[in-house]
Amino acid sequence: RRRALAQGERRYEAKKKGYGSKRKPEQKRTAKITKKQVLKLKCTVCGYVIHRRGIRLKRIEIEQT
């Protein structure tokens, strides 16, 4: 719980007072938008599946030629 008379709180209020913005940036987003995609590599002979960690993508599409 924050106390209004704590030294850090008083210092923060003093720095925040007046013209200008906050001294620390406000976080706009609280969660990631995209998830990390996982690549599933399946063996055509035995059917064994290997999971590989991917990168952050909205959509992944792999075509076999």
C-alpha positions, 0 to 999 in steps of 0.5 A: 500500500502506498503511503502519502507521507513516505519520503519517496512519495513526497519526492515523486509528488514534488517532481510531478508538480508544475509544468511537464509530464510524469517523470516515469513513462506510463505503460500503455499496453499490459500484455503482448499482442502476438503469441510465439508460434511453435513449429511442428516438424513431423517425420514422414517416415515414423511420424515423430513430431519435433517442436521448435520454438518460433518467433513472434508472428501474427500468422505463419504459413509454410508450404511444401513444394 
